[in-house]
Amino acid sequence: MAELLVFGLFFSFILGLFLSLMRLSRFRLLRWTSGAYIDFFRGLPLLLLLTFIYYGLGLVGMETGLRFLILDPVPAAILGLTMCYGAYSAEIFRAGIESIHFGQMEAARSLGMTYTKSMRYIILPQAMRVVVPPLTNELIAMIKDTALASVITAPELLFRAREKMGVTASPTPLTGAAVVYVIFTIPLIRIAARLERKQGRSGAMAGM
Amino acid sequence: MIKLEDVHKRFGSLEVLRGVDLHVSKSEVVVIIGPSGSGKSTLLRCINGLEPIQRGHVIIEGIDLTHRDTNVNQVREKVGMVFQSFNLFPHLTALENLMLAPTKVQGRPKAEAREMSEDLLQRVGLSDKTDTYPDQLSGGQQQRVAIARALAMQPDMMLFDEVTSALDPELVSEVLEVMKDLAHEGMTMLVVTHEMGFAREVGTRLIFMDEGLIVEEGAPREIISAPQEERTQRFLRVVL
């Protein structure tokens, strides 16, 4: 679970940030490409995506001899999580960037800063604070969705638990797995709620 | 220094500027007044390229902003702007607000930028607020930091867009004082304001705008005491 989570989180946030910047670009082609990507992957069940990447692409790889299409379970799961969660986090980043008052961009530009520098030094640092609570919720969802990787035999928590269940013939391994998930998610749920409350209070001062 | 020729600006079907000509020379303090919607703020925003124009030319120190090859960022370094809503960067301290553009745009060494920024904060009377974040400052203090931030780029001219309109009445004068000092030091200034006292006292020229055109311009005292145009008379009757 840990490696799926760490890599999936890292790559999906990077992908999400790029997609959101493309979505807000003044170039129509970039906006359109990003919008199409986001809509498509938000609309696709992750379970289907994982199955497609692992089994579907694997089959194509074997048929055509394009061996790079045949992925191991863990990389396939990381790829699927990244593609799907990249689309989700893109929308979060976009909302975060758009929540920063346009006067901030104008002030930055009026000081001679380029669009890129204004984004980097002024808009994104402020947007990052705004997106922490929703991204924490993303993290919680992702922790739970790593369980889906068991269908493509990635050795994550649920997969292991089911293996053990076969051996012990008791539901104890499943119960154990449930406890582990909850140990990770409940503190995060609390943290996200607290961050949201805190932001609600200071939100009035944003954009000054 | 600033030359506007036949500037036209449209938002959709709404014509906000309908052919404005304006020349501003060095050390002039040009005060622009007019009813809301007359295009005076838009005019300022066109001068540093925050609003693209549809027709005419904006020429800053000989550089035509409307020309394709003009790097608008280089022009903006020369044109400081202060906004009605302050627009300080809330995630940076007062000092960092000042230091950011000189270090990131002009590539000046941090130590030098810090020293200059501290001097500027002292100049606007806020040397004790260097490490304070904007949300801990009053409106008047924020606006003075914003003026100092624009000055940190060592601009040749400054644009002031209704900078006292969002302030509580008792905080207006501290900002106007800073602007007066600046005018006396010879800064070229374009000031959109409703402060007629400032216009009379500090302005070297007064411009009255209405419906996207310059209706009347001249010496502030003369226009305020004896406006020639009927529209100017009507406006001044209301605000004075």
Interface residues (C-beta under 8 A of the other chain):
Chain A: H101 G103 Q104 E106 A107 A108 R109 S110 L111 G112 M113 T114 K117 Y121 I122 P125 Q126 R129 M205 A206 G207 M208
Chain B: N48 L50 N73 Q74 R76 E77 V79 G80 M81 F83 S85 F86 N87 L88 F89 P90 H91 L100 A101 K104 V105 Q106 P134 D135 Q142 A146 R149 A150 M153
